């Protein structure tokens, strides 16, 4: 069975969970909760990081 992308390492800062929704504790007028979506600053919400050789080469 082929792997989806074996060469893309998982981000070490977020362990692949790149985006989270944080509940602020308040509610909208219709009763739904106010949430903030926050992305991992290291991988910018992708869950994967580039190999160091590609980062140094500027790719």
Rosetta silent file (secondary structure, phi, psi, omega in degrees, C-alpha in Angstrom):
SEQUENCE: XXXXXXXXXXXXXXXXXXXXXXXXXXXXXXXXXXXXXXXXXXXXXXXXXXXXXXXXXXX
SCORE:     score description
SCORE:     0.000 S_00000001
   1 L     0.000  126.719 -178.046    0.000    0.000    0.000 S_00000001
   2 L   -72.738  146.116  176.275    1.552    3.340   -0.996 S_00000001
   3 L   -86.456  152.569 -175.489    2.150    5.989    1.608 S_00000001
   4 L   -67.629  -47.822  179.115    0.676    9.411    1.021 S_00000001
   5 L  -162.607   82.663 -172.977    3.870   11.435    1.420 S_00000001
   6 L   -71.683  -15.167 -175.324    6.655    9.730    3.369 S_00000001
   7 L   -92.035   -3.804 -179.889    9.243   12.478    2.815 S_00000001
   8 L   -95.103  107.542 -179.776    7.352   15.300    4.540 S_00000001
   9 L   -70.758  146.155  177.690    8.331   15.398    8.228 S_00000001
  10 E   -73.706  142.262 -179.536    5.658   16.299   10.759 S_00000001
  11 L   -59.081  131.052 -177.585    6.108   19.687   12.433 S_00000001
  12 L   -76.867  -18.761 -178.395    7.975   19.269   15.733 S_00000001
  13 L   -84.734  -35.203 -176.940    6.156   22.173   17.375 S_00000001
  14 L  -114.997   -3.000 -179.854    2.550   21.083   16.767 S_00000001
  15 L    56.095   32.133  177.128    2.973   17.329   16.046 S_00000001
  16 L    90.741   -9.575  176.207    0.784   17.634   12.947 S_00000001
  17 L   -94.439   81.307 -166.820   -2.141   19.365   14.700 S_00000001
  18 L   -79.272  -26.520 -178.520   -1.550   22.632   12.895 S_00000001
  19 E  -125.853  139.018  177.327   -4.830   24.479   13.524 S_00000001
  20 E  -131.967  154.854  174.712   -6.866   24.739   16.694 S_00000001
  21 E  -111.283  122.179 -177.667  -10.128   26.449   17.623 S_00000001
  22 E  -106.079  126.166  178.042  -10.011   28.243   20.960 S_00000001
  23 E   -79.968  128.162 -178.093  -13.256   29.002   22.794 S_00000001
  24 E   -85.819  -13.112 -179.779  -13.248   32.544   24.181 S_00000001
  25 E    94.873   -7.525  178.047  -16.018   31.879   26.717 S_00000001
  26 E  -107.075  169.525 -178.896  -18.494   34.320   25.183 S_00000001
  27 E  -127.919  151.840  172.570  -21.447   33.696   22.876 S_00000001
  28 L   -74.507  171.856  179.826  -22.908   35.347   19.774 S_00000001
  29 L   -63.407  -27.805 -179.947  -26.477   36.685   19.857 S_00000001
  30 L   -85.920    1.036  175.341  -27.733   33.449   18.273 S_00000001
  31 L    99.019   -8.885  178.770  -26.183   31.346   21.068 S_00000001
  32 L   -76.452  155.774 -177.595  -23.177   29.948   19.226 S_00000001
  33 E   -81.111  147.289  174.875  -19.771   30.200   20.853 S_00000001
  34 E   -85.147  121.766  179.652  -17.142   32.727   19.811 S_00000001
  35 E  -125.435  154.416  175.598  -14.008   30.850   18.724 S_00000001
  36 E  -114.993  133.704  175.484  -10.616   31.883   17.439 S_00000001
  37 E   -96.922  125.826 -177.557   -8.767   29.799   14.846 S_00000001
  38 E  -123.692  129.793  178.578   -5.031   29.737   15.520 S_00000001
  39 E  -101.530  151.741  177.020   -2.422   28.227   13.192 S_00000001
  40 L   -63.930  127.549 -178.551    1.004   26.924   14.188 S_00000001
  41 L   -71.264  -22.596 -178.521    3.524   29.723   13.487 S_00000001
  42 L   -74.579  -50.437 -176.796    6.290   27.265   12.553 S_00000001
  43 L   -99.163   -1.519  178.704    4.514   25.334    9.799 S_00000001
  44 L    58.538   36.651  173.930    1.917   28.049    9.072 S_00000001
  45 L    87.176    8.734 -179.409   -1.008   25.654    9.465 S_00000001
  46 L   -93.074  -27.642 -178.185    0.163   22.839    7.196 S_00000001
  47 L    89.308   -6.589 -179.486    1.271   20.337    9.854 S_00000001
  48 E  -127.704  154.345  175.758    4.490   19.596    7.985 S_00000001
  49 L  -117.939  158.227  177.346    7.884   21.261    7.821 S_00000001
  50 L   -83.192  146.407  173.784   10.359   21.476    4.985 S_00000001
  51 L   -59.875  148.493 -175.403   13.655   19.613    5.230 S_00000001
  52 H   -59.108  -32.722  179.875   16.502   21.892    6.341 S_00000001
  53 H   -63.897  -36.611  179.379   18.303   21.502    2.996 S_00000001
  54 H   -73.950  -33.401  179.099   15.334   23.017    1.139 S_00000001
  55 H   -67.079  -42.484  179.427   15.032   25.894    3.601 S_00000001
  56 H   -67.999  -31.825 -179.035   18.696   26.832    3.187 S_00000001
  57 H   -78.395  -11.914  178.187   18.424   26.591   -0.606 S_00000001
  58 L    79.596   26.493 -178.916   15.471   29.013   -0.557 S_00000001
  59 L   -89.120    0.000    0.000   13.006   26.657   -2.258 S_00000001
